[in-house]
Structures are given as C-alpha cells and as structure tokens.
Amino acid sequence: MIVSRWAARQANQDPNVTAEQLTETANRLLYRQFITRGDPGGGSHFDRIVGNLDYFKDLFASFGFRFIFNDGWGYVGYVSPTAFNNMRVPTQETIVLLCLRLLYNEGAEKGYFVNSTAEILVDEDEIQTVFSSMGSRSLKPGELRAILTTFKRQGLITFDQTHSLQVAADITIRPTITEAVDESFLARLEAWGGSSSNKDSDGQEEPDSDGAAESDALPETPR
C-alpha cells in the first residue's frame, strides 16, 4: 500500500489512526463511492472519516470531487460536480439510475420508508416498468441485475445478489441516490424522457440497440 504524505501528516496529528488506515479508508471510498455506517465493515471506515472529517474533505476536493457527509442517515461519499456535463450518448446504466431516483421520489412522497429509515423498497418489475416508460426496450433480467450489482457496490442500493433471476428481487434504494442524482439533474432527465417519447411517436428517432437514442441532455452514470 502506497501511503501519501497527506496521510502521514494527518496520522501524526491523531494518535488513534495510522497513515495506512487513512489510506485504506480513502481507497475504499474511492472504489465504493458511498459508505454507510451500517454496511458490513463500513462502520470502522465511517467512524474513521468522522474522526478526520476535514482531512477527507480536503483530500477529495483535491481530486475534484464534492465530498458528502450525512451523520443523520449515516453515510459518506462523493460526486463529481461535472459528471453530468460531458457525455452525448446515454447508457442503460444512466436510465436505470433515473428510474431508481424517480421510484425513490414516489416512495418518499407517500412516506413509504422502510423501518423508520430513509430507504425505499421496490422490486425489479417496478424498475422495468419505469425503464420501459422512458421509451427504451425492456432489459433482460440478467442485464438489469448486472447494473443493479454495480449500483450496490457504489452504495446506492442494496439487495440479495443470490436471488434467482427468474423472480423479481426486492431492491432497497438508499438516500444516497439523492446525492448521486440531484433535483436539477432529475429535471433535465425528465425533460429528456418527454422529448424522447415525442421523437419516437413522430417516427423521427428510435432508440438504438442499447436502449437509448443519442441526446445532449442525458449523460453517463455519475462517479
């Protein structure tokens, strides 16, 4: 493990943490994007970040990321402030991300939170329904599951990965989805969805084989 001078300097100020531990936590967060206090193994990293909050804020700012800390719901993470401005071709992953955000909004508006948390429970069939309403072909169960597995690693959702592909799995959408897709971007995606539907009905532009048509408004999955 390569330990940065920043980590060594911070460790010298805190006798309860080593430079190696700070580096390990930074690497885990970079890989995951979001870490929650309740995740297996996540508690120690969350507490380490809380104890060195300014260090991690400055570190991720140096990478060009906006650092996120929510003590109330127990998560930390980061997003790129420019992640949604550079891509022309939308991906299936981005559309699924939008579906999750829309489903989260619907559940939150109705108060369908799970066990006094900020999490919303849906299933794969609901995601498929919203995905199809965006003017895209339905995803095969294996395709959707692969995308959801990526979002699980990023800390946006959780579900049982051993669940059979033949039956729709329950998906728990975490409040971190609101950080990854903010309200302004959600409005842009909804506008794209409406214009895409109009193009399809006019016969001017059909989705490609990946389930999406080229558009300036719809960008890639955030990192």
N, C-alpha and C positions, 0 to 999 in steps of 0.2 A: 504493500500500500504506500503510495506517494503522499507524504504529508506536506501541506503547504506552510509557508512562513506565517500566513494569517492564522492558521490553526494552532501552530506552535506558540505564537504570541498570545492568542486567546487562552490557551491552556495554562500559560504562566500566570494569568490573572484569576484563574478559577481552579483551586486545588481539588475540586470534585470531578474534574473531567480531564481526559488526556487529549493530546492532539490527534491521536489515532481514532479516538471515539468521535470527535468532532468531524473528522474526515469521513468516517463511516456513515454518520448520520447525513451529512451533506450528499454523499453519493447515493444513499438510499432515497432521499427526497428527489434528487435529480432523476433517478430511474422511475420512481413511482408517480411523481408529480404532486400527489396528495397523500399525507399520512394522517390517520386518525388515531386518537388515543386508545380506542377500543380494539384496534386491529391486533391480531396475534403478532407479538414482537413490536408493535407500534408504540406502546406506552413508553418504553425507555427512550425511544427516539423523540417522541413528543416532549417528554419531560426535559430531555437534553436541550432541545430547541428553546423551550420556555426559559430555561436557566441561562441561556446565552442568546436571547432574542435579538439584541442589536447586532451581534456578530452575524447571525444568519440573514438578517435583513440586508446588511451591507454586502454580504457575500453574494446573495442572489441578485442584488441591484447591480453588482459588478458584472454579472452575466447578462444583464439587460432584461431581467425578469422582474415582475411585480410580485413581491413576497406577500403571502396571505397568512394571517394568524387569527383563528376564531376560537377563543378559550371557552365560550359558552357551549358550542357544539363539539369542541374537542378535535379540531383539525388544523393542520398547517399545509401549505402548498405554495405553488407559484403558477403564474400565467405570463405569457409574453404579451405585452401591450400592442405588438404589431402582428400578432399571429393571424389575424383575420383580414389583412390588407394586401396580401401579395399573390394569391392564387386565383387563376381563372377557372380551372376545371374542378367542379365539386366532386367529392368522393362519397361512396356509400357510407363510410365512417362518419363523415360530417352530417349526412342526412339522419343517420341513426342518433347522433348526438343531439340534433334538433328535436327528434321525436322524444327522446328522454326528457329534454328540457320542457317541452310542451306538456307531456304527461305529468311531470313534476308540478308545473304550474296549476294544472287542472286539479290534481290531488290536494295541493296546498290551499287553493281557493275553497275547496269543500271541506277542509280540515281533516283529510284522510291520512293523518300522520300515524306512524307505527309506534305504539307503546310510549307515547309522550316524548318522542324524538322528533327530529326534523326530517325524517326519512319517509319516503312514499313507496308503497308496494304496488307493483304492476306485474304483468306477465308478458311473455314473448308474443302472444297473439295480439295484445294491445299495441305493442311496438310495431308489429307487422301492419296493423290496420292504419296507424298514423303514417307509416312509411309509404304505403300504397296511396294514401290521400295526397301525398306530395307529388304525385304523377310519376312515380317510379314503380318498376316491376317489384313483385314480392321477392323477398330474399329467401333462399333456401335455408332450412333450419341450421345446417352446418355453417353457412355464411354468416347468419346473424349471431350464432353462438361464438364464432371466432372474433367478431367485432366486439361483442359484449365482454369477452375474455380480456381484450386489450383495455377496455374501459374499467374493468375490475382492477387490473394491475395499476391503473392510473388513480384509483381511489374514488372514482365517480359513482360506481355501483358495487353491489355485491350479490352473489348468487351461488348456488350449489353447482359446481362445474361437473360433478359426476352425474347430473340429471340426464336422463335419456333424451336424445334428440327427437324422439317420436312424440314426446309430450311437452307442452309449453312449460318452461321453467318460470318460477316466480323470481322477479328481479326487484331488488331493493335499491331505489335511487337515492343517493345521498345528497345532502345540501351542497356539497362541493360542486354539483352540476351548475349551481347558480353563479359560482365563481368562474367556471370554465366558459360558460355562455351567459354573458351579462344581458341586461334588458335591451340595450341599444343594438347589440348584435342579433338578439332574438327578433327584434322588429325588422331588421334587414332580411333575415332568413324568411320570415313570414311573408314579406313583400315579394321575395324571390319565388316562394311557393305559389303565390297568386299569379304572378306573371308567367310562371312555368306552365300552370294549368291552362291559362288563356292561350298560350302558344300551341299547346297540344290540341286544344279544341279547334283552333283555327287551321291546324294542319301545317303550321309553319316550321315547327321544330320538335322532333321527337327525342326522348331520352336515348342515350347510347347503350351499348351492351352492358355497361357497368351500372346502369340505372340512373344516369343523370346527364343532363344536357349542359353544354358549355355556358357559363354565365360569369359576369364580372362580380356579381353580388354574393355568390356563395363560395366561401373559402375552405381551406383544409381544416382537419381536426387540430385543436389547439395543443400546443406544447409549451 
